[in-house]
Amino acid sequence: MKVSFSWFALAAAVAIGLASPASAHQEVAGNLKIEHPWIRVAAVGASSTYAGVIEIKNDGDEPETLIGATVDGAGTGVLYQIIEKDGHFSSKVVLHGLLIPPHGSIKLSTTTYQFKFTKITKSLGKDSTVNGTLVFEKMHSVPVHFLVEPSDTGPKGDATPQQGAVHGDHAK
């Protein structure tokens, strides 16, 4: 009986962990699978915050381009490429979006690409969710739920925007 109880306790703990707001989640829109959209914790009046998506998979036969994002209480996000050189981080605006090839994927992480949102008008508290959209060239606005996560999920170091741009076809 002790073994059965242990398995039951383990299964319950896993179920509770999967149901928590901080667990990974996936949203589907057409042929796109959007893995774990998140935004960094921010207080009302903060000058900016960052957001990302772990991965976007395109199961379709046509390419799609990620061009923007919005978040309730944070407005429109600008897509940046995060650049690391000699342990220092900077960023560049991605002007024409990120191409998602047919049957391919893109990853946005704390060290590759992120959206920067300015003028925070709504508190973004840890372990909550906030409504937003990802904007694509063909599908247009796709509603998503961003999980609000701690600051350590944001870009490493001080990613200071640089002049210049990264274009969709060259962003990978």
C-alpha positions in Angstrom: 0.0 0.0 0.0 2.8 2.4 0.7 4.0 2.2 -2.9 0.5 2.9 -4.2 0.2 6.0 -1.9 3.6 7.2 -3.1 2.5 7.0 -6.7 -0.7 8.7 -5.9 1.1 11.5 -4.1 3.5 11.9 -7.0 0.7 12.0 -9.6 -1.2 14.6 -7.5 1.9 16.8 -7.2 2.5 16.6 -11.0 -1.1 17.5 -11.6 -1.0 20.5 -9.3 2.3 21.6 -10.9 0.8 21.4 -14.4 -2.2 23.4 -13.3 -0.2 26.3 -11.8 -0.1 29.6 -13.7 3.7 29.3 -14.1 3.5 26.1 -16.0 4.2 26.0 -19.7 1.2 26.5 -22.0 0.5 26.3 -25.7 -1.9 28.1 -27.8 -3.0 27.1 -31.3 -4.0 29.4 -34.2 -4.6 27.9 -37.6 -1.3 26.1 -38.5 0.7 27.8 -35.7 1.5 26.3 -32.3 2.5 29.1 -29.9 4.5 27.7 -27.0 4.5 29.5 -23.6 4.0 33.3 -24.3 5.3 35.2 -21.3 5.9 38.8 -20.1 8.2 40.1 -17.4 6.7 41.4 -14.1 6.2 45.2 -14.2 4.6 47.8 -12.0 2.3 50.5 -13.2 4.3 53.4 -14.5 7.4 51.3 -15.3 9.3 52.6 -18.3 9.3 49.2 -20.0 9.2 45.4 -19.8 10.1 42.5 -22.0 8.1 39.6 -23.3 8.8 36.5 -25.4 7.5 33.2 -26.7 9.5 30.1 -26.2 8.7 28.7 -29.7 6.3 29.2 -32.6 5.9 26.1 -34.9 4.4 26.4 -38.3 2.7 23.2 -39.3 1.4 24.7 -42.6 2.7 24.6 -46.2 3.1 28.4 -46.4 5.6 30.6 -44.5 4.3 33.1 -41.9 6.0 36.1 -40.4 5.7 37.3 -36.8 5.7 41.1 -36.9 4.3 42.4 -33.6 2.6 41.9 -30.3 0.3 43.7 -27.9 -0.4 43.2 -24.2 -3.3 44.7 -22.2 -1.8 47.4 -20.0 1.5 47.6 -21.9 0.5 48.5 -25.4 2.3 47.6 -28.6 5.6 45.7 -28.4 8.7 46.3 -30.6 10.6 43.2 -31.6 14.3 43.2 -30.8 17.1 40.8 -31.6 19.3 40.3 -28.5 23.0 40.3 -29.3 25.8 39.0 -27.1 29.4 40.0 -27.6 32.2 39.4 -25.1 29.7 38.9 -22.3 27.9 42.2 -23.0 24.3 42.4 -24.4 22.8 44.8 -26.7 19.8 44.7 -29.1 18.6 45.8 -32.5 15.1 46.5 -33.8 13.8 43.8 -36.1 12.0 45.9 -38.8 10.3 43.3 -41.0 9.6 40.5 -38.5 10.7 37.0 -38.1 10.0 34.5 -40.9 8.6 31.2 -39.8 9.2 28.7 -42.6 6.7 26.0 -43.6 7.0 23.0 -41.3 9.6 25.0 -39.3 9.8 27.0 -36.2 11.3 30.1 -34.5 12.4 30.5 -30.9 12.3 33.7 -28.9 14.3 33.5 -25.8 16.1 35.7 -23.3 19.2 35.6 -25.6 17.7 35.7 -29.1 14.6 37.8 -29.7 12.1 39.6 -27.4 9.4 42.2 -27.6 9.9 45.4 -25.6 6.8 47.1 -24.2 6.8 50.7 -22.9 4.5 52.8 -20.9 3.1 50.2 -18.5 -0.4 51.2 -17.4 -1.5 48.0 -15.6 0.4 46.1 -13.0 1.8 42.9 -14.3 2.0 40.7 -11.2 4.0 37.4 -10.9 2.1 34.2 -11.7 -0.9 36.0 -13.3 -1.9 36.1 -16.9 -2.6 39.0 -19.2 -4.4 39.1 -22.5 -2.6 40.1 -25.6 -2.0 39.4 -29.3 0.7 38.2 -31.5 0.6 39.9 -34.9 1.4 37.9 -38.0 1.6 39.0 -41.6 -1.0 36.6 -43.0 -3.1 35.6 -39.9 -3.1 39.2 -38.5 -3.9 39.4 -34.8 -4.0 36.1 -32.9 -5.2 36.4 -29.2 -2.8 34.8 -26.7 -2.5 34.8 -22.9 0.9 35.9 -21.6 2.0 34.4 -18.3 3.6 37.0 -16.1 7.0 35.7 -14.9 9.8 37.0 -12.6 12.4 39.4 -13.8 15.0 36.7 -14.3 13.2 35.4 -17.4 14.1 38.7 -19.2 17.2 39.4 -21.2 20.6 38.8 -19.6 22.5 42.0 -18.8 21.4 45.4 -20.0 20.1 45.0 -23.5 20.4 48.5 -24.8 18.8 49.1 -28.2 21.2 49.9 -31.1 20.6 51.7 -34.3 20.1 49.4 -37.3 17.7 46.7 -38.1 17.4 43.1 -38.6 15.2 42.0 -41.5 12.9 38.9 -41.4 14.8 36.9 -44.0 18.2 37.6 -42.3 17.0 37.3 -38.7 17.6 33.6 -38.3 
